[in-house]
Amino acid sequence: MILDASYTLLVACIALLIGMFVVKFTPFLQKNHIPEAVVGGFIVAIVLLIIDKTSGYSFTFDASLQSLLMLTFFSSIGLSSDFSRLIKGGKPLVLLTIAVTILIAIQNTVGMSMAVMMNESPFIGLIAGSITLTGGHGNAGAWGPILADKYGVTGAVELAMACATLGLVLGGLVGG
């Protein structure tokens, strides 16, 4: 069954409500700050997998709003920050911001240089750099199609997701 954009949003809202309910009554999820959207999305994904494997009835969701909604979501995260708490961060926060900015520039420079040395597009280096390792899966999902469509980077979405996953796993192993 193919679901248009409005039904896709409806399923997403239901998944979010399920996640909110489950997290509300699960201390482990609350204690570990597991997002409601992740919990609900995981539950809905498992249910849809079971339906597909047992009945052969599968669902296809409309992804036309995906990039817009992901970019809006990740852009809005900073809007809830408290400016007075940022000021309290003082000099250490300024130093951290400077260090992160420098490291992102180094990350992109190394990635693009390595890609060029391997006769690949510099965009491949950006994908393996800050787009995914700093931006994560949301950024990878938003920029992958743009790099594929506008700049002709073959396999950009797949590479971006793989790099974001690698960054997430390695970050968890190194940083805990």
VEXDREN-2710 file (C-alpha; in Angstrom, 1 decimal):
% VEXDREN-2710
k/r/px/py/pz
1/MET/0.0/0.0/0.0
2/ILE/1.4/3.4/-1.0
3/LEU/0.7/6.2/1.6
4/ASP/0.6/9.8/0.4
5/ALA/2.2/12.6/2.4
6/SER/-0.9/13.2/4.6
7/TYR/-1.2/9.5/5.6
8/THR/2.6/9.4/6.1
9/LEU/2.4/12.3/8.5
10/LEU/-0.5/10.6/10.3
11/VAL/1.5/7.4/10.8
12/ALA/4.4/9.5/12.0
13/CYS/2.1/11.2/14.6
14/ILE/0.8/7.9/15.7
15/ALA/4.3/6.6/16.1
16/LEU/5.2/9.7/18.2
17/LEU/2.1/9.2/20.4
18/ILE/3.0/5.5/20.9
19/GLY/6.5/6.5/21.8
20/MET/5.3/9.1/24.3
21/PHE/3.1/6.6/26.0
22/VAL/5.8/3.9/26.2
23/VAL/8.5/6.3/27.5
24/LYS/6.1/7.7/30.1
25/PHE/5.7/4.3/31.7
26/THR/9.2/2.9/31.2
27/PRO/11.7/4.2/33.8
28/PHE/14.7/2.8/31.8
29/LEU/13.8/4.8/28.8
30/GLN/13.3/7.9/30.9
31/LYS/16.5/7.5/32.8
32/ASN/18.5/7.0/29.6
33/HIS/16.8/9.9/27.8
34/ILE/15.6/7.8/24.8
35/PRO/13.5/10.0/22.6
36/GLU/9.8/9.3/22.2
37/ALA/10.1/9.5/18.4
38/VAL/12.8/6.8/18.4
39/VAL/10.8/4.5/20.6
40/GLY/7.6/5.0/18.7
41/GLY/9.3/4.7/15.3
42/PHE/11.1/1.5/16.4
43/ILE/7.8/0.0/17.5
44/VAL/6.0/0.9/14.3
45/ALA/8.9/-0.4/12.2
46/ILE/8.7/-3.7/14.1
47/VAL/4.9/-3.9/13.7
48/LEU/5.2/-3.1/9.9
49/LEU/7.9/-5.7/9.5
50/ILE/5.8/-8.4/11.2
51/ILE/2.8/-7.4/9.0
52/ASP/5.0/-7.6/5.9
53/LYS/6.5/-11.0/6.8
54/THR/3.3/-12.7/7.9
55/SER/0.8/-11.4/5.4
56/GLY/3.0/-10.0/2.6
57/TYR/1.2/-6.7/2.9
58/SER/3.8/-3.9/2.8
59/PHE/3.6/-0.1/3.1
60/THR/5.4/2.5/1.1
61/PHE/5.7/5.9/2.7
62/ASP/5.8/9.2/0.8
63/ALA/9.2/10.9/1.4
64/SER/8.6/14.2/-0.3
65/LEU/8.6/16.1/3.0
66/GLN/11.4/14.2/4.5
67/SER/14.3/16.6/3.8
68/LEU/12.3/19.7/4.6
69/LEU/11.1/18.3/7.9
70/MET/14.5/16.9/8.9
71/LEU/16.3/20.2/8.2
72/THR/13.5/22.1/10.0
73/PHE/13.8/19.8/13.0
74/PHE/17.6/19.9/13.3
75/SER/17.7/23.7/12.7
76/SER/15.1/24.3/15.5
77/ILE/17.0/22.4/18.2
78/GLY/19.0/25.4/19.1
79/LEU/15.9/27.6/19.4
80/SER/15.1/26.1/22.8
81/SER/18.5/27.0/24.2
82/ASP/18.6/29.4/27.1
83/PHE/20.9/32.4/26.3
84/SER/21.6/33.1/30.0
85/ARG/23.0/29.6/30.4
86/LEU/25.1/30.0/27.3
87/ILE/26.6/33.2/28.9
88/LYS/27.4/31.2/32.1
89/GLY/29.5/28.9/29.9
90/GLY/31.9/31.7/29.6
91/LYS/35.5/31.3/28.4
92/PRO/35.4/27.4/28.3
93/LEU/32.3/27.5/26.0
94/VAL/34.0/30.0/23.7
95/LEU/37.2/27.9/23.6
96/LEU/35.1/24.8/22.8
97/THR/33.3/26.5/20.0
98/ILE/36.5/27.7/18.5
99/ALA/38.1/24.2/18.9
100/VAL/35.1/22.5/17.3
101/THR/35.1/25.0/14.4
102/ILE/38.8/24.4/13.7
103/LEU/38.3/20.6/14.0
104/ILE/35.4/20.7/11.5
105/ALA/37.5/22.6/9.0
106/ILE/40.4/20.1/9.5
107/GLN/37.9/17.2/9.1
108/ASN/36.6/18.6/5.8
109/THR/40.1/19.5/4.5
110/VAL/41.4/16.0/5.2
111/GLY/38.3/14.4/3.8
112/MET/38.3/16.4/0.6
113/SER/42.1/16.0/0.1
114/MET/41.9/12.3/0.5
115/ALA/39.0/12.1/-1.9
116/VAL/40.9/14.1/-4.5
117/MET/44.0/11.9/-4.0
118/MET/41.9/8.9/-4.8
119/ASN/40.5/10.5/-7.9
120/GLU/37.1/10.9/-6.4
121/SER/34.8/14.0/-6.1
122/PRO/35.7/16.3/-3.2
123/PHE/32.0/16.0/-2.2
124/ILE/32.8/12.4/-1.2
125/GLY/35.3/13.9/1.3
126/LEU/32.6/16.2/2.6
127/ILE/30.2/13.3/3.0
128/ALA/32.9/11.4/5.0
129/GLY/33.6/14.6/6.9
130/SER/31.5/17.0/8.8
131/ILE/28.2/16.4/6.9
132/THR/27.9/13.0/8.5
133/LEU/30.4/12.9/11.4
134/THR/29.3/16.2/12.9
135/GLY/25.7/16.3/11.5
136/GLY/24.8/12.7/12.0
137/HIS/22.1/10.7/10.2
138/GLY/19.7/13.6/9.9
139/ASN/22.2/15.7/8.1
140/ALA/23.2/12.7/6.0
141/GLY/19.6/12.1/5.0
142/ALA/19.1/15.7/4.1
143/TRP/22.3/16.3/2.2
144/GLY/22.7/12.9/0.5
145/PRO/19.9/13.4/-2.1
146/ILE/21.1/17.0/-2.8
147/LEU/24.6/15.8/-3.5
148/ALA/23.3/13.0/-5.7
149/ASP/20.8/15.1/-7.6
150/LYS/22.6/18.5/-8.0
151/TYR/26.2/17.4/-8.0
152/GLY/26.0/13.9/-9.5
153/VAL/27.6/12.1/-6.6
154/THR/26.7/8.5/-7.3
155/GLY/25.6/6.6/-4.1
156/ALA/25.7/9.8/-2.0
157/VAL/22.7/8.8/0.2
158/GLU/24.1/5.3/0.9
159/LEU/27.6/6.6/1.5
160/ALA/26.3/9.3/3.8
161/MET/24.2/6.8/5.9
162/ALA/27.2/4.4/6.1
163/CYS/29.5/7.2/7.2
164/ALA/27.0/8.5/9.8
165/THR/26.5/5.0/11.2
166/LEU/30.3/4.5/11.4
167/GLY/30.7/7.8/13.1
168/LEU/27.9/6.9/15.6
169/VAL/29.4/3.5/16.4
170/LEU/33.0/4.8/16.7
171/GLY/31.8/7.8/18.8
172/GLY/30.0/5.4/21.1
173/LEU/33.0/3.2/21.4
174/VAL/35.5/6.0/22.0
175/GLY/33.4/8.4/24.0
176/GLY/30.9/6.0/25.7
END
